[in-house]
């Protein structure tokens, strides 16, 4: 394969929607509040994508080093484990991605102040510690919480704050939508790898509590995300009825749910990663358009 195709594989393009969705939602809400701060929005988008890429490359490297990725892997090809790219090269790649985060990060810190700087540093550290070291978050079963917090709350609330310099209850609730769908993507991944993760002592929630637990997690994440627009409408001063259209994304989740409740530790779960990612983007797009109408 050509080099660029190998790096495209390593970037896991189907997961990049998790970096775009919170920026989309936050920008739509900022537009209604005080208008879009374009440089801040673009900086958030670039920073979010770099963090996602850095985390993906780090996962590719550290899962191989820690022994979680073996020849028995059921998921999409990992370039390090498959010997397609040298481990040292992948290590340099994730270091470069995290280093480049400093470019948009410093501008956003200038706009939003020291709280934004601290959140940026925590995001980078968490991206590395997700699979690195003796207390790796994913290996302790904390990966789901990491995704909800950083790809939901931090990314969405942070993007809104640097554009408006204010916070409200609606943005914190809205942040849960992308966060829950991103967590659902991880739940599918963990369900597929449940048996091989157990062999490598990667104690995800699927390993700790079993297939039925993670299936219910997937269901509640999809349902919870689709209920968020109603919670915002009824429990905050913000009234944007067209944003409720995002709730109908749950209809698109039903075929995915049927497969999740039928399959276990099966490579047939792989397409659901992309399908759940599509639900995330459609949900975020409908919510954003509805909020601006």
Buried (B, 14 or more C-beta within 10 A) or exposed (E): EEEEEBBEBBBBEBBBBBBBBBBBBBBBBBBBBEEBBEBBBBBBBBBBBBBBBBBBBBBBBBBBBBEBBEEEBBBEEBBBBBEBBEBEBBBEBBBEBBEBBBEBBEBBBEBBEEEBBEBBBEBBEBBBBBBBEEEBBBBBBBBBEBBBBBBBBBBBBBBBBBBBEEEBEBBBBBBBBBBBBBBBBBBBBBBBBBBBBBEBEBBBBBBEEEBEBBBBBBBBBBBBBBBBBEBBBEEBEBEBEBBBBBBEBBEBBEEBBEBBBEBBBBEEBBEBBBBBBBBBBBBBBBBBBBBBE
